[in-house]
Amino acid sequence: MIYRTDEKMQIENLHGGSGVVTIEKCSTDGHHAFKAVVKVTVPPGATIGFHKHEEDYEGYYIMEGTGRFHENSGSSEVSAGDFCLIDEGGSHGIDNTGSGKMTIFAVVMK
């Protein structure tokens, strides 16, 4: 089955973060496990604010750039090739601490 990108948007201060983040979202309506896959572009100095996942899981695969990933248990430096998993009920956020854009492939699961 093929799902296509159905939303492209720029969001200012995403989840209480700072700066403008670009979202390219592919909804997977009707799938038994996935809710969406999303390409997220975070410019230098921008952040996605700390927020909670009440009813889903999310995985971040860092495709490009460097940053600081925040989760319930603390914060860690991340870079291209790292995978961050947010469990249901967990909270997270991320800061682009690098000099270039950070590109994240995010998967939201039920």
HELIX and SHEET records of a PDB file:
HELIX    1   1 LEU A   14  GLY A   16  5                                   3    
SHEET    1   A 6 GLU A   7  GLU A  12  0                                        
SHEET    2   A 6 VAL A  20  SER A  27 -1                                        
SHEET    3   A 6 PHE A  34  VAL A  42 -1                                        
SHEET    4   A 6 MET A 102  MET A 109 -1                                        
SHEET    5   A 6 TYR A  57  GLU A  64 -1                                        
SHEET    6   A 6 PHE A  83  ILE A  86 -1                                        
SHEET    1   B 4 THR A  47  LYS A  52  0                                        
SHEET    2   B 4 SER A  91  ASN A  96 -1                                        
SHEET    3   B 4 THR A  66  GLU A  71 -1                                        
SHEET    4   B 4 GLY A  74  SER A  79 -1                                        
END                                                                             
